């Protein structure tokens, strides 16, 4: 036996235990003009199934409409929105052709096309359609990054140049410290020869890092990675 259709004076009155559609809220399905909600489980089950099939959000422009709000917005006198079985879904994040195919697969039968307003009407039926179909268009999503490219944090070039940068800063820091210590009291003067050695060690590390970066660039170029 199908779940009964229930009407609530306001969507905030819907008990939590009655709401089983995780990707939608009562506020999204309620009347935009009055806040009333006609909870139609079969229609909402199909809407959730459509959301699961597409794997991306459905932007609900209009769902249930109270009779007075339906008249106010110029809806059809027998609009399925007043039954809680119709939904207007924005096409901003969907390919209309793929969306319609998925909607038919999950059981929607009525389709209205509104390309100028950017949404598609779907309902439980009877089977019919109206309006001008959406023009074909490419999916507005960027292609995925080719798997052959290195992740920036793992790049050998980045590691080499990073090491060179750190070493260069270290050498400069040693020179500053050396100059400062040279002006200090005589008790620290014995440390100066060691600092000079440390400075040359940092310089050698910087040169090594630059060599690694250059080698990685050449190696990647040979492999066609970059």
N, C-alpha and C positions, 0 to 999 in steps of 0.2 A: 504494500500500500504506500503510495507516495506521501511525502511529508506535506502537511497542510500549509496553505498560503495564509500568512498572518499579516495584519495591518497594524502599524503602530503610529500613534499621534506624532511622535518625534523619534528620530533615530537613536537618541540617547536612552530610550526606554527598551531597546532591544537587549534581552538578557545575554550575557556572555556565553552561556552554555548553548545557545541557539545558533551562534555565529561560527561556522566551520570553514570559512573561505579565507585562508591565510593571507592572500595577496590583495585583499580588498577590505574596506572598512564600511560600517553602516553609513557613515557620512558621505562616502563616495556614491552609494547606491540610492540615497534618499533624495527626495524632491528638492530641487535647488531653491524653489520659491517658498515652501512651507516647512521643510524639515520632516515631513511625513515620510513613512517608509512602508511599502508593501513588500514583504519578504517572500519571494517566490523561490523555493529551494531548487526546483528543477532548472530554472533559468540561471541561477547563480552557480549551480554545479557545472553547467556547460560553460559559463564564463570562466570559471576557475580552470576547467579542462583546456580551454583555449589558451589561457595564460601559461599553463604548464607546457602545452605543445609548442608554443612560440618561444618560450624561454626568455621573454623580455617584458617589461611593464606594459600594461594596457592603461592608457589615459582615458578615463571615462568622462566624456563631456556631458552626458545626460543619461540617466537611468530611469528610475521611477518618477512619474509626474502625477501630482494630484490633479483632479479634473479642472480646478480653477487655474492652476499654474499652466496646464496644457492649453487652456483657452488663451491665457495671457501671452504665451509665446507663439501662438498661431499654429499649434499642433493639429493633426487630423482629428476629426470628431471621435473616431474610433481608434485612436492611437494605441498601439501595443505598449507604449510607455505607461499608460494608466493601469495596465494589468501587471506591471513589474516584469514583463518578459522581453523588454527591448533595451538595447544599449547603443549609444552613439560613442564610437571609439575614434580618437584622434589618430591620424595616419602619420604624424610627424616622425615617429620612430619605427615605422613599419613599411614594408613594401606592400601596397594594396593587393596585388595579385596573390602573394603568398598568404597574406592575412585572410583574404576571402576563402582561399582553398582550405586553410586550417579551420576556419569557422564552419565551413560546410562539413568537414570531417567530424567535428565534435557534435554536430546536430542542429546548428542554426539553419533556418530555412528562408527567412525574409531578409532582403538586402536592399539598402538604399544608399546611393552613391552621391556624395556631396564634395566633389573635388575642389570647388571654389572655397568652401568653408573648411576643408581639410579633415573631414571625418567620414566614417562609414557607419551606417545604421545596420544593426543585426538584431533579429528577433527569432522567436521559436516558431513562427509560421502563422498562417499557411505559406507555402512556397510561392514567392513572387519577388520581383525586383523592380526598381525604378531609378531614374536619374541617369546622368552620363557617367560611364565608367571612368576610373582614374587613368590618365595617360601612363604608359610604361615609363619606368624610370630606374636608374641604377640605384642600388642600395647605398645610402649615404654613410658608409662606414669605411674607415681607412683600412688598407690591407695590413695583415699582421707583419711584424718584423721578420725578415728571412732568418731561419734558424742558424745559418752559417755565420752570422755576425756575432762578434764577441759581446758579452755583457760588459758595460762600461767598467763596473767595479772589478771585473776579472781581466781586463785588458793588460797584456804584457807591456804595451807602449805606455799606458798610464802608470803602471808600477815603475817602469824605468825612469820616466820623467819625474815621477813623484819622489823617487829616491834621490835623483839628481838635485831636485829643488830643496829637499830637506838637507842634503849634504852641503849645498851652497850656502844655505842660511846658517848652518852650523859653523862653516868656515868663517863667514862674516862675523858671527857672534864671538868666535874665538878671538878675532882681530880686535873687536871692541873691548873684550875682557882683557886682552893683552895690553892695549893702550891704557886702560884704566888701572891695571895693576902696576904698570910702569911708573905711574904717577903716585902710587901708594908708598907707604913706608918701606924701608929696607927689609923688613922681616918677611915680605912676600916676594922679594926679587928672585930668590932661588927657584920659584915656580915658573919663571918666564921661559926657560929652555923647553920645558915639558909642553907648555902651551903652544910653542912654535911647532913642535912635533905633531901635536893634536890637530893644528890647523892644516898641515900637509896631509894628515890622514883623512880629514873631511874633504879636501880637494880631490884626493885620489878616489874617494867614494863617489863624488859628484861626477867625475869623468867616467867611472864605471857605469853609473846609472844612465848617462847619456849614451854610452856604447850599447847598453841593453835596449834602449828605446830605438836607436837607429837600426839595430839588428832585427828587432821585432817588426818594424815598418817594412824593411826589405823582405823579410820572410813572409809577411802577410801579403805583400804585393805579388810575390812569386806564386803564392797559393791562390790568389784571386779573392782573398777574403775581403779586402777593402777596395 
